[in-house]
């Protein structure tokens, strides 16, 4: 069953994923991570990876957004 989402909902989901991407970027720039930071990085990375398997999400992204997300694929 395909989930029906409005354009606004898709944009909100993409914005949320960009927040996850920001977390991954900030944490990956650190020389080393605490256990808590590693967990936070992994949770955000997994969330990005899962969303990249969702057709409506991928179709709603710009090429630039997809390029950012695929860094953590």
N, CA, C and O atoms as a CHARMM CRD file, in Angstrom:
* protein
*
  292
    1    1 UNK  N      0.83700  -1.17900   0.00000 PROA 1      0.00000
    2    1 UNK  CA     0.00000   0.00000   0.00000 PROA 1      0.00000
    3    1 UNK  C      0.88600   1.25000   0.00000 PROA 1      0.00000
    4    1 UNK  O      1.80000   1.36500   0.81700 PROA 1      0.00000
    5    2 UNK  N      0.62300   2.15600  -0.89100 PROA 2      0.00000
    6    2 UNK  CA     1.38300   3.39400  -0.99500 PROA 2      0.00000
    7    2 UNK  C      0.81500   4.42600  -0.02900 PROA 2      0.00000
    8    2 UNK  O     -0.39400   4.64200   0.03900 PROA 2      0.00000
    9    3 UNK  N      1.70500   5.04500   0.70100 PROA 3      0.00000
   10    3 UNK  CA     1.28000   6.08200   1.63500 PROA 3      0.00000
   11    3 UNK  C      1.08800   7.38000   0.86200 PROA 3      0.00000
   12    3 UNK  O      1.98200   7.82700   0.14400 PROA 3      0.00000
   13    4 UNK  N     -0.08700   7.97800   1.01700 PROA 4      0.00000
   14    4 UNK  CA    -0.35800   9.24400   0.35500 PROA 4      0.00000
   15    4 UNK  C      0.10200  10.37900   1.24700 PROA 4      0.00000
   16    4 UNK  O     -0.27800  10.45900   2.41400 PROA 4      0.00000
   17    5 UNK  N      0.91800  11.25200   0.69400 PROA 5      0.00000
   18    5 UNK  CA     1.45800  12.37100   1.45100 PROA 5      0.00000
   19    5 UNK  C      1.24400  13.63400   0.64300 PROA 5      0.00000
   20    5 UNK  O      1.33800  13.63100  -0.58400 PROA 5      0.00000
   21    6 UNK  N      0.95500  14.71100   1.34700 PROA 6      0.00000
   22    6 UNK  CA     0.80900  15.98900   0.66000 PROA 6      0.00000
   23    6 UNK  C      2.20100  16.54900   0.36700 PROA 6      0.00000
   24    6 UNK  O      3.19700  16.11700   0.94700 PROA 6      0.00000
   25    7 UNK  N      2.24400  17.49700  -0.52500 PROA 7      0.00000
   26    7 UNK  CA     3.51100  18.14100  -0.85300 PROA 7      0.00000
   27    7 UNK  C      4.12300  18.78200   0.39900 PROA 7      0.00000
   28    7 UNK  O      5.33700  18.73000   0.59700 PROA 7      0.00000
   29    8 UNK  N      3.28700  19.37900   1.23000 PROA 8      0.00000
   30    8 UNK  CA     3.76100  20.00800   2.46100 PROA 8      0.00000
   31    8 UNK  C      4.35100  18.97700   3.41900 PROA 8      0.00000
   32    8 UNK  O      5.37800  19.23000   4.04900 PROA 8      0.00000
   33    9 UNK  N      3.71100  17.82300   3.52900 PROA 9      0.00000
   34    9 UNK  CA     4.22900  16.75900   4.40000 PROA 9      0.00000
   35    9 UNK  C      5.56800  16.23900   3.89400 PROA 9      0.00000
   36    9 UNK  O      6.48000  15.97400   4.67800 PROA 9      0.00000
   37   10 UNK  N      5.67500  16.10000   2.59300 PROA 10     0.00000
   38   10 UNK  CA     6.93600  15.63300   2.00500 PROA 10     0.00000
   39   10 UNK  C      8.04200  16.65100   2.26900 PROA 10     0.00000
   40   10 UNK  O      9.15400  16.27800   2.64100 PROA 10     0.00000
   41   11 UNK  N      7.74100  17.93100   2.07800 PROA 11     0.00000
   42   11 UNK  CA     8.74300  18.97200   2.34600 PROA 11     0.00000
   43   11 UNK  C      9.15500  18.96500   3.81400 PROA 11     0.00000
   44   11 UNK  O     10.32900  19.16200   4.12900 PROA 11     0.00000
   45   12 UNK  N      8.20300  18.74000   4.70900 PROA 12     0.00000
   46   12 UNK  CA     8.51300  18.67700   6.14200 PROA 12     0.00000
   47   12 UNK  C      9.40500  17.47200   6.44000 PROA 12     0.00000
   48   12 UNK  O     10.34200  17.57100   7.23200 PROA 12     0.00000
   49   13 UNK  N      9.11500  16.33900   5.80900 PROA 13     0.00000
   50   13 UNK  CA     9.94100  15.14400   6.00400 PROA 13     0.00000
   51   13 UNK  C     11.36300  15.37500   5.49600 PROA 13     0.00000
   52   13 UNK  O     12.33200  14.95500   6.12900 PROA 13     0.00000
   53   14 UNK  N     11.47800  16.03600   4.36800 PROA 14     0.00000
   54   14 UNK  CA    12.80400  16.33700   3.81800 PROA 14     0.00000
   55   14 UNK  C     13.55500  17.28500   4.75100 PROA 14     0.00000
   56   14 UNK  O     14.75100  17.10400   4.98200 PROA 14     0.00000
   57   15 UNK  N     12.87400  18.28400   5.28200 PROA 15     0.00000
   58   15 UNK  CA    13.49600  19.21100   6.23000 PROA 15     0.00000
   59   15 UNK  C     13.98600  18.46000   7.47500 PROA 15     0.00000
   60   15 UNK  O     15.06200  18.75100   7.99800 PROA 15     0.00000
   61   16 UNK  N     13.19900  17.50500   7.93800 PROA 16     0.00000
   62   16 UNK  CA    13.61500  16.69500   9.09000 PROA 16     0.00000
   63   16 UNK  C     14.86000  15.88200   8.76500 PROA 16     0.00000
   64   16 UNK  O     15.75300  15.74300   9.60000 PROA 16     0.00000
   65   17 UNK  N     14.91500  15.35100   7.56000 PROA 17     0.00000
   66   17 UNK  CA    16.08200  14.57600   7.16200 PROA 17     0.00000
   67   17 UNK  C     17.31600  15.47100   7.01300 PROA 17     0.00000
   68   17 UNK  O     18.43900  15.04300   7.28100 PROA 17     0.00000
   69   18 UNK  N     17.09700  16.70000   6.58800 PROA 18     0.00000
   70   18 UNK  CA    18.22500  17.63200   6.51300 PROA 18     0.00000
   71   18 UNK  C     18.76500  17.92300   7.90800 PROA 18     0.00000
   72   18 UNK  O     19.96200  18.16300   8.07100 PROA 18     0.00000
   73   19 UNK  N     17.90400  17.90500   8.90500 PROA 19     0.00000
   74   19 UNK  CA    18.36100  18.04600  10.29100 PROA 19     0.00000
   75   19 UNK  C     19.22400  16.84700  10.68300 PROA 19     0.00000
   76   19 UNK  O     20.25400  17.00700  11.33800 PROA 19     0.00000
   77   20 UNK  N     18.80800  15.66100  10.28600 PROA 20     0.00000
   78   20 UNK  CA    19.60000  14.45600  10.54100 PROA 20     0.00000
   79   20 UNK  C     20.95200  14.55900   9.84200 PROA 20     0.00000
   80   20 UNK  O     21.98700  14.20400  10.40500 PROA 20     0.00000
   81   21 UNK  N     20.92300  15.04800   8.61300 PROA 21     0.00000
   82   21 UNK  CA    22.15300  15.21900   7.84400 PROA 21     0.00000
   83   21 UNK  C     23.08700  16.19800   8.55400 PROA 21     0.00000
   84   21 UNK  O     24.29200  15.96200   8.63200 PROA 21     0.00000
   85   22 UNK  N     22.53100  17.30000   9.07300 PROA 22     0.00000
   86   22 UNK  CA    23.33500  18.27900   9.81200 PROA 22     0.00000
   87   22 UNK  C     24.01500  17.63700  11.02200 PROA 22     0.00000
   88   22 UNK  O     25.19200  17.88600  11.28400 PROA 22     0.00000
   89   23 UNK  N     23.27700  16.81800  11.74900 PROA 23     0.00000
   90   23 UNK  CA    23.84600  16.12700  12.91200 PROA 23     0.00000
   91   23 UNK  C     25.01000  15.23700  12.46200 PROA 23     0.00000
   92   23 UNK  O     26.07800  15.24900  13.07500 PROA 23     0.00000
   93   24 UNK  N     24.80000  14.47200  11.39900 PROA 24     0.00000
   94   24 UNK  CA    25.85200  13.58700  10.88800 PROA 24     0.00000
   95   24 UNK  C     27.07600  14.38900  10.45100 PROA 24     0.00000
   96   24 UNK  O     28.21100  13.99800  10.72600 PROA 24     0.00000
   97   25 UNK  N     26.84600  15.49700   9.77800 PROA 25     0.00000
   98   25 UNK  CA    27.95400  16.33700   9.32700 PROA 25     0.00000
   99   25 UNK  C     28.75500  16.88500  10.50800 PROA 25     0.00000
  100   25 UNK  O     29.98500  16.84100  10.50200 PROA 25     0.00000
  101   26 UNK  N     28.06400  17.39600  11.50900 PROA 26     0.00000
  102   26 UNK  CA    28.75000  17.96600  12.68300 PROA 26     0.00000
  103   26 UNK  C     29.53800  16.90400  13.42500 PROA 26     0.00000
  104   26 UNK  O     30.67600  17.13700  13.83100 PROA 26     0.00000
  105   27 UNK  N     28.93700  15.74700  13.60000 PROA 27     0.00000
  106   27 UNK  CA    29.62100  14.69000  14.34200 PROA 27     0.00000
  107   27 UNK  C     30.75200  14.05900  13.54100 PROA 27     0.00000
  108   27 UNK  O     31.78300  13.69700  14.10900 PROA 27     0.00000
  109   28 UNK  N     30.57500  13.92300  12.23800 PROA 28     0.00000
  110   28 UNK  CA    31.63700  13.31100  11.42800 PROA 28     0.00000
  111   28 UNK  C     32.85300  14.22900  11.29800 PROA 28     0.00000
  112   28 UNK  O     33.94000  13.77000  10.94700 PROA 28     0.00000
  113   29 UNK  N     32.67700  15.51400  11.57700 PROA 29     0.00000
  114   29 UNK  CA    33.79100  16.45800  11.50500 PROA 29     0.00000
  115   29 UNK  C     34.67700  16.38600  12.75300 PROA 29     0.00000
  116   29 UNK  O     35.79800  16.89500  12.75000 PROA 29     0.00000
  117   30 UNK  N     34.17900  15.76000  13.80600 PROA 30     0.00000
  118   30 UNK  CA    34.95000  15.64700  15.04600 PROA 30     0.00000
  119   30 UNK  C     36.04500  14.59600  14.88500 PROA 30     0.00000
  120   30 UNK  O     35.90200  13.62100  14.14700 PROA 30     0.00000
  121   31 UNK  N     37.13500  14.82800  15.59900 PROA 31     0.00000
  122   31 UNK  CA    38.25500  13.89800  15.55200 PROA 31     0.00000
  123   31 UNK  C     37.90200  12.55000  16.17400 PROA 31     0.00000
  124   31 UNK  O     38.30500  11.49600  15.68300 PROA 31     0.00000
  125   32 UNK  N     37.14000  12.61000  17.27000 PROA 32     0.00000
  126   32 UNK  CA    36.67700  11.37700  17.90900 PROA 32     0.00000
  127   32 UNK  C     35.31200  11.64800  18.54500 PROA 32     0.00000
  128   32 UNK  O     34.94400  12.78900  18.82300 PROA 32     0.00000
  129   33 UNK  N     34.57800  10.55500  18.76300 PROA 33     0.00000
  130   33 UNK  CA    33.22700  10.67400  19.30000 PROA 33     0.00000
  131   33 UNK  C     33.10900   9.91100  20.61200 PROA 33     0.00000
  132   33 UNK  O     33.73600   8.87000  20.80400 PROA 33     0.00000
  133   34 UNK  N     32.29700  10.44800  21.50300 PROA 34     0.00000
  134   34 UNK  CA    31.96100   9.70700  22.71500 PROA 34     0.00000
  135   34 UNK  C     30.98500   8.60200  22.30900 PROA 34     0.00000
  136   34 UNK  O     30.49300   8.58000  21.18000 PROA 34     0.00000
  137   35 UNK  N     30.71700   7.70900  23.21900 PROA 35     0.00000
  138   35 UNK  CA    29.75600   6.64000  22.93800 PROA 35     0.00000
  139   35 UNK  C     28.37900   7.23000  22.63100 PROA 35     0.00000
  140   35 UNK  O     27.68000   6.76500  21.73100 PROA 35     0.00000
  141   36 UNK  N     28.00200   8.25400  23.38900 PROA 36     0.00000
  142   36 UNK  CA    26.71200   8.90700  23.16600 PROA 36     0.00000
  143   36 UNK  C     26.65600   9.55900  21.78500 PROA 36     0.00000
  144   36 UNK  O     25.64900   9.45100  21.08500 PROA 36     0.00000
  145   37 UNK  N     27.72400  10.22700  21.39800 PROA 37     0.00000
  146   37 UNK  CA    27.77700  10.87100  20.08200 PROA 37     0.00000
  147   37 UNK  C     27.74300   9.83700  18.96000 PROA 37     0.00000
  148   37 UNK  O     27.09800  10.04700  17.93200 PROA 37     0.00000
  149   38 UNK  N     28.44100   8.71800  19.16100 PROA 38     0.00000
  150   38 UNK  CA    28.41900   7.64300  18.16700 PROA 38     0.00000
  151   38 UNK  C     27.00700   7.11600  17.96900 PROA 38     0.00000
  152   38 UNK  O     26.57000   6.88300  16.84200 PROA 38     0.00000
  153   39 UNK  N     26.29900   6.93200  19.07800 PROA 39     0.00000
  154   39 UNK  CA    24.91200   6.46600  19.01000 PROA 39     0.00000
  155   39 UNK  C     24.04000   7.45900  18.26500 PROA 39     0.00000
  156   39 UNK  O     23.21700   7.07100  17.43500 PROA 39     0.00000
  157   40 UNK  N     24.21800   8.73300  18.55600 PROA 40     0.00000
  158   40 UNK  CA    23.43600   9.78200  17.89200 PROA 40     0.00000
  159   40 UNK  C     23.73900   9.80300  16.39700 PROA 40     0.00000
  160   40 UNK  O     22.83000   9.91400  15.57400 PROA 40     0.00000
  161   41 UNK  N     25.02100   9.69500  16.05100 PROA 41     0.00000
  162   41 UNK  CA    25.41700   9.66500  14.64300 PROA 41     0.00000
  163   41 UNK  C     24.77100   8.47500  13.94000 PROA 41     0.00000
  164   41 UNK  O     24.18300   8.62700  12.86900 PROA 41     0.00000
  165   42 UNK  N     24.88100   7.29700  14.53900 PROA 42     0.00000
  166   42 UNK  CA    24.34100   6.08400  13.91600 PROA 42     0.00000
  167   42 UNK  C     22.82800   6.13800  13.76000 PROA 42     0.00000
  168   42 UNK  O     22.30400   5.70900  12.73200 PROA 42     0.00000
  169   43 UNK  N     22.11900   6.65300  14.75300 PROA 43     0.00000
  170   43 UNK  CA    20.65300   6.76500  14.65900 PROA 43     0.00000
  171   43 UNK  C     20.24800   7.68000  13.50300 PROA 43     0.00000
  172   43 UNK  O     19.33100   7.36400  12.74500 PROA 43     0.00000
  173   44 UNK  N     20.93200   8.80400  13.37600 PROA 44     0.00000
  174   44 UNK  CA    20.60500   9.74200  12.30600 PROA 44     0.00000
  175   44 UNK  C     20.97400   9.17600  10.94200 PROA 44     0.00000
  176   44 UNK  O     20.23900   9.35700   9.97100 PROA 44     0.00000
  177   45 UNK  N     22.09600   8.50000  10.86600 PROA 45     0.00000
  178   45 UNK  CA    22.52600   7.87300   9.60900 PROA 45     0.00000
  179   45 UNK  C     21.52600   6.80200   9.16800 PROA 45     0.00000
  180   45 UNK  O     21.14900   6.74200   7.99800 PROA 45     0.00000
  181   46 UNK  N     21.10400   5.96800  10.10000 PROA 46     0.00000
  182   46 UNK  CA    20.13400   4.91000   9.78800 PROA 46     0.00000
  183   46 UNK  C     18.81400   5.51900   9.33000 PROA 46     0.00000
  184   46 UNK  O     18.17600   5.00800   8.41000 PROA 46     0.00000
  185   47 UNK  N     18.41100   6.59500   9.96400 PROA 47     0.00000
  186   47 UNK  CA    17.15700   7.24300   9.57300 PROA 47     0.00000
  187   47 UNK  C     17.25000   7.75600   8.14000 PROA 47     0.00000
  188   47 UNK  O     16.30700   7.60400   7.36300 PROA 47     0.00000
  189   48 UNK  N     18.36900   8.35600   7.79300 PROA 48     0.00000
  190   48 UNK  CA    18.57700   8.82100   6.41100 PROA 48     0.00000
  191   48 UNK  C     18.53100   7.63200   5.45400 PROA 48     0.00000
  192   48 UNK  O     17.87200   7.69200   4.41600 PROA 48     0.00000
  193   49 UNK  N     19.22700   6.55900   5.80200 PROA 49     0.00000
  194   49 UNK  CA    19.26900   5.38000   4.93700 PROA 49     0.00000
  195   49 UNK  C     17.87400   4.80900   4.70400 PROA 49     0.00000
  196   49 UNK  O     17.53400   4.42300   3.58500 PROA 49     0.00000
  197   50 UNK  N     17.07700   4.75700   5.75100 PROA 50     0.00000
  198   50 UNK  CA    15.71100   4.23500   5.61200 PROA 50     0.00000
  199   50 UNK  C     14.86800   5.11600   4.69000 PROA 50     0.00000
  200   50 UNK  O     14.12900   4.61800   3.84100 PROA 50     0.00000
  201   51 UNK  N     14.99100   6.42400   4.86800 PROA 51     0.00000
  202   51 UNK  CA    14.18900   7.32500   4.03400 PROA 51     0.00000
  203   51 UNK  C     14.59900   7.25600   2.57200 PROA 51     0.00000
  204   51 UNK  O     13.77600   7.49500   1.68900 PROA 51     0.00000
  205   52 UNK  N     15.85800   6.93200   2.30500 PROA 52     0.00000
  206   52 UNK  CA    16.30500   6.80800   0.91900 PROA 52     0.00000
  207   52 UNK  C     15.70800   5.58700   0.21900 PROA 52     0.00000
  208   52 UNK  O     15.86500   5.42800  -0.99200 PROA 52     0.00000
  209   53 UNK  N     15.02800   4.73000   0.97200 PROA 53     0.00000
  210   53 UNK  CA    14.35600   3.57400   0.36100 PROA 53     0.00000
  211   53 UNK  C     12.88100   3.85300   0.09700 PROA 53     0.00000
  212   53 UNK  O     12.16700   3.00100  -0.43300 PROA 53     0.00000
  213   54 UNK  N     12.42500   5.05600   0.47200 PROA 54     0.00000
  214   54 UNK  CA    11.01300   5.42000   0.32700 PROA 54     0.00000
  215   54 UNK  C     10.83700   6.23700  -0.95600 PROA 54     0.00000
  216   54 UNK  O     11.38700   7.32900  -1.09800 PROA 54     0.00000
  217   55 UNK  N     10.07200   5.69100  -1.86800 PROA 55     0.00000
  218   55 UNK  CA     9.91600   6.27500  -3.20200 PROA 55     0.00000
  219   55 UNK  C      9.44600   7.72900  -3.17800 PROA 55     0.00000
  220   55 UNK  O     10.04700   8.58200  -3.83200 PROA 55     0.00000
  221   56 UNK  N      8.36900   8.02300  -2.42700 PROA 56     0.00000
  222   56 UNK  CA     7.83800   9.39200  -2.42300 PROA 56     0.00000
  223   56 UNK  C      8.85000  10.37500  -1.84200 PROA 56     0.00000
  224   56 UNK  O      8.88800  11.54000  -2.23900 PROA 56     0.00000
  225   57 UNK  N      9.66600   9.90500  -0.90600 PROA 57     0.00000
  226   57 UNK  CA    10.68300  10.77100  -0.31500 PROA 57     0.00000
  227   57 UNK  C     11.75600  11.10900  -1.34400 PROA 57     0.00000
  228   57 UNK  O     12.10300  12.27500  -1.53100 PROA 57     0.00000
  229   58 UNK  N     12.26900  10.09800  -1.99900 PROA 58     0.00000
  230   58 UNK  CA    13.32900  10.30200  -3.00400 PROA 58     0.00000
  231   58 UNK  C     12.82700  11.19800  -4.13100 PROA 58     0.00000
  232   58 UNK  O     13.53500  12.10300  -4.57200 PROA 58     0.00000
  233   59 UNK  N     11.60500  10.94500  -4.59500 PROA 59     0.00000
  234   59 UNK  CA    11.04500  11.75900  -5.68200 PROA 59     0.00000
  235   59 UNK  C     10.82100  13.20800  -5.25700 PROA 59     0.00000
  236   59 UNK  O     10.83700  14.10800  -6.09700 PROA 59     0.00000
  237   60 UNK  N     10.61300  13.44000  -3.96700 PROA 60     0.00000
  238   60 UNK  CA    10.37900  14.78700  -3.46400 PROA 60     0.00000
  239   60 UNK  C     11.64600  15.60700  -3.25400 PROA 60     0.00000
  240   60 UNK  O     11.58600  16.82600  -3.09500 PROA 60     0.00000
  241   61 UNK  N     12.78400  14.93700  -3.25400 PROA 61     0.00000
  242   61 UNK  CA    14.06300  15.61400  -3.01200 PROA 61     0.00000
  243   61 UNK  C     14.60100  16.26600  -4.27800 PROA 61     0.00000
  244   61 UNK  O     14.36900  15.79200  -5.39000 PROA 61     0.00000
  245   62 UNK  N     15.31600  17.34900  -4.08700 PROA 62     0.00000
  246   62 UNK  CA    16.06600  17.93800  -5.20000 PROA 62     0.00000
  247   62 UNK  C     17.32800  17.09900  -5.40300 PROA 62     0.00000
  248   62 UNK  O     17.67500  16.27900  -4.55400 PROA 62     0.00000
  249   63 UNK  N     18.00600  17.30300  -6.52000 PROA 63     0.00000
  250   63 UNK  CA    19.26300  16.58500  -6.76400 PROA 63     0.00000
  251   63 UNK  C     20.28300  16.91100  -5.67900 PROA 63     0.00000
  252   63 UNK  O     21.02200  16.03400  -5.23300 PROA 63     0.00000
  253   64 UNK  N     20.32200  18.16800  -5.25800 PROA 64     0.00000
  254   64 UNK  CA    21.26000  18.59300  -4.21800 PROA 64     0.00000
  255   64 UNK  C     20.97100  17.88900  -2.89200 PROA 64     0.00000
  256   64 UNK  O     21.89000  17.43700  -2.21000 PROA 64     0.00000
  257   65 UNK  N     19.69200  17.80100  -2.53500 PROA 65     0.00000
  258   65 UNK  CA    19.31700  17.12100  -1.29600 PROA 65     0.00000
  259   65 UNK  C     19.69200  15.64200  -1.35500 PROA 65     0.00000
  260   65 UNK  O     20.24800  15.09300  -0.40300 PROA 65     0.00000
  261   66 UNK  N     19.38400  15.00900  -2.47700 PROA 66     0.00000
  262   66 UNK  CA    19.72400  13.59000  -2.62800 PROA 66     0.00000
  263   66 UNK  C     21.22500  13.36900  -2.51900 PROA 66     0.00000
  264   66 UNK  O     21.67400  12.40500  -1.89900 PROA 66     0.00000
  265   67 UNK  N     21.99300  14.25800  -3.11900 PROA 67     0.00000
  266   67 UNK  CA    23.45200  14.14200  -3.05700 PROA 67     0.00000
  267   67 UNK  C     23.91800  14.19800  -1.60300 PROA 67     0.00000
  268   67 UNK  O     24.77900  13.42000  -1.19200 PROA 67     0.00000
  269   68 UNK  N     23.35100  15.11500  -0.83400 PROA 68     0.00000
  270   68 UNK  CA    23.69500  15.21600   0.58800 PROA 68     0.00000
  271   68 UNK  C     23.34000  13.92800   1.32000 PROA 68     0.00000
  272   68 UNK  O     24.16800  13.37400   2.04400 PROA 68     0.00000
  273   69 UNK  N     22.12600  13.45600   1.13700 PROA 69     0.00000
  274   69 UNK  CA    21.67500  12.25800   1.85200 PROA 69     0.00000
  275   69 UNK  C     22.48200  11.02300   1.47500 PROA 69     0.00000
  276   69 UNK  O     22.77500  10.18800   2.33100 PROA 69     0.00000
  277   70 UNK  N     22.83800  10.90200   0.21900 PROA 70     0.00000
  278   70 UNK  CA    23.54600   9.71200  -0.24500 PROA 70     0.00000
  279   70 UNK  C     24.94600   9.59800   0.34600 PROA 70     0.00000
  280   70 UNK  O     25.55200   8.52800   0.31600 PROA 70     0.00000
  281   71 UNK  N     25.45300  10.69600   0.87900 PROA 71     0.00000
  282   71 UNK  CA    26.75000  10.63600   1.57300 PROA 71     0.00000
  283   71 UNK  C     26.69400   9.65400   2.73100 PROA 71     0.00000
  284   71 UNK  O     27.70800   9.05200   3.08600 PROA 71     0.00000
  285   72 UNK  N     25.53000   9.48900   3.31400 PROA 72     0.00000
  286   72 UNK  CA    25.37700   8.59800   4.47700 PROA 72     0.00000
  287   72 UNK  C     24.59000   7.33100   4.13800 PROA 72     0.00000
  288   72 UNK  O     24.05400   6.66800   5.02500 PROA 72     0.00000
  289   73 UNK  N     24.52900   7.01200   2.87800 PROA 73     0.00000
  290   73 UNK  CA    23.78200   5.84800   2.40700 PROA 73     0.00000
  291   73 UNK  C     24.47200   4.56300   2.83800 PROA 73     0.00000
  292   73 UNK  O     23.99100   3.47200   2.53400 PROA 73     0.00000
